[in-house]
Amino acid sequence: MIKFLAQHIKWIIVGVGLLVFGLAQTDWLTSSDWWQRTEALRIDKRYRTRGTKPPHPDIKLVGIQGSSMSLDALAPEEIAASETLQRMKEPWPWDRSVYAAVLEKLMQAGAKVVVFDFVFAGGTAGDEVFARALQKYQDRVVIGSMFRQESGEQTEKYIPPNARLLLPGTESIVGLVNLWPEPDGVVRSAIYRTSVAREFERVFKRDVLTNAPDDLAHLTLRAVEKFGGPAAAPHELTYVDFQGPRETYPMLPIEQMFVDKLWQSPAFRGGLVFSNKIVVVGPFAEIFHDTHDTPFGSTPGPEVQAQLIGALLRQSFIFPSSWAADLILEAFMAAFALGVCLFIGNALLKVLLLVLATLIVFASAQFFFSQENVMMSMTPPLFCLLATGSFGILAQYSIEQFERRRTRNLLERYVSKNVAKTILDDTRSFLDSLRGRKQQVAVLFSDIRGFTSMTERGDPEKLVAQLNEYFLEMVGAVLQEGGTLQKFIGDAIMAAWGDTHTEGSAEDARRAVRAALAMRAALTRLNEHWLSRPDRANLSIGIGINHGEIIVGNIGHPQRMEFTVLGDGVNLASRLESATKQFHTDILIGETVEALTREHFIYRRVDLLAVKGKTKPVEVFALVGDRTQPAPGWLAKYHEAIQLYRGRNFAQAGELFKTVSEEIGRLDFLCAMYRERCLEFHATPPPAGWNGSFTLTEK
């Protein structure tokens, strides 16, 4: 299955891209809640990014707030001086003669149009007075009507003003107060002309009334027509060019109009602030619950109407982008994502290109909104871009990771795990290594003692089986410590730390020594297990570890290359492994390794070895164990004896070596070796230039 996907991944990505493009055209997806919410959030963000616009200077707001009904901010004598204020003091709803007085006051102040953002649906006291005022100023006043969906009913009901307010000839004073929020409750668009039939169609998604005439005008459109401003308004739904958040249009409290000293204050200037203006009178008190969410936040209904009037006066309409433009953009985004996935090789570059395209869409949408008053649809093109691109990148990455794992598994059968990882994960580092470089590396050699004679007398099949069991444990110890299995040399193992990657010289050396301890313990377990197997021989090994600067590189013929290490540091590790036979110990450590790891392991000085090619002898150590256990009590005396020996105090050194051997409690080859040397040198002292070193006699 994976192989099939890998072979056809490009066609699969193309197919998914076409599917994504097709889904972006379906109502099933585009009408879903998450889709609509995403698009709505992007629309609101464009308003806020664009910022506010100045309020239209020909619009003023007069509001009925909480204090307008309680009049608690006014002095009793101020209320007593005004008949209108006395009526405002009465319980709500107000006598409608109050509105007649407000209208008369504003008209006398020179207001050109007065808009009452109320639907005076029910009859109440003062209707006759208000009706006469409305008739008097019918060419300069607008009151509200509305559509309302009654609870439990299956249609919207048209609510006109109280018939007693509409005297003959006043039909033109009525305009709709409705604001049409989107499904998330935010008002973003406006309908300026409609009809009862069309609203039924809009709410209940019926198609039979499409040709119904638009015989109802919005209150804001009526106001602009009476104001004499540009009355052109689109018939289709448009986005409102909101000028800003609440208080973009400051509100003047209605009760202050009837207090002489406040009427003459700078806020009213004796009514001059209303001269030749459209004045919107509406509810601001919380009890009216007349607030609406807009892209700029919660805004009182009368101020929303004022912002609609401002947009109409400026003839500033924001239209959605055309269906054809949206389709072309969506197709281009899907094609771009496919091109990035299929023709760009670098994964990071793919991501960067998709991010860049996303930013361009955002910037373009903001530009068209702010400069051209076009609301470009963003969710469909981004969906086509990101869904196609994300699938393509993830699919290719998944296939690539599968192929990488498959290749790594295959490589690890022929080269070390670390080499395979370097090839697949760190291409630049590996290419550098192909050219060869010097670096600090810890090298371990291990070898089976007497293996050649075993091959001569042993059964080949059984010998190979035992050797594989042995290698499984020994190589496992190397890999457990993060080492690179460099090669098998017959029965010998060569491993390295720091060739393909390094955690520092000290850690590389420590891991190599830990691996040696693990190999020692693993061989003990194997030999114990093999005691019950007559077809298995007891094995012993020698291990040599050195750390130093060596050459790392890819060596060989173009037909057969080998990633390996070479140099004096490698040769010394091999010689240390060989020297374990002469010193009758299983692990020998070079002086550099000892210096790097002495805080973690217990070592026993073995000898100063004179190595071919080096002028200075090398201090060699035997590995006693790690420092989780205390050092043997005899070790300090042993090292004291070594110092006496190298200080040419042969008689004293020989006696101390004897004492150490007795404390060890068994025959100790190193103590015996040094006692023999002390006897020889005591009888025949070494030359004056003697430095205590020993030259290997065997390889």
Secondary structure, 3 states (H helix, E strand, C coil): CHHHHHHCHHHHHHHHHHHHHHHCCCHHHHCCHHHHHHHHHHHHHHHHHHCCCCCCCCEEEEEECHHHHHCCCCCHHHHHCCHHHHHHHCCCCCCCHHHHHHHHHHHHCCCCEEEECCCCCCCCCCHHHHHHHHHHCCCCEEEEEEEEECCCCCCEEEECCCHHHCCCCCHHHEEECCCCCCCCCECCEECCEECHHHHHHHHHCCCCCCCCCCCEEEHHHHHHHHHCCCCCCCCCCEEECCCCCCCCCCEEEHHHHHCHHHHCCCCCHHHHHHCCCEEEEEECCHHHCCEEEECCEEEEHHHHHHHHHHHHHHCCEEEECCHHHHHHHHHHHHHHHHHHHHHCCCHHHHHHHHHHHHHHHHHHHHHHHHHHCEECCCHHHHHHHHHHHHHHHHHHHHHHHHHHHHHHHHHCCCCCHHHHHHHHHCHHHHHHHHCCEEEEEEEEEEEECCHHHHHHHCCHHHHHHHHHHHHHHHHHHHHHCCCEEEEEECCEEEEEECCCCCCCHHHHHHHHHHHHHHHHHHHHHHHHHHCCCCCCCCCCEEEEEEEEEEEEEEEEECCEEEEEEECHHHHHHHHHHHHHHHHCCCEEEEHHHHHHHCCCEEEEEEEEEECCCCCCCEEEEEEEEECCCCCCCCHHHHHHHHHHHHCCCHHHHHHHHHHHHHHHCCCCHHHHHHHHHHHHHHHCCCCCCCCCEEECCCC
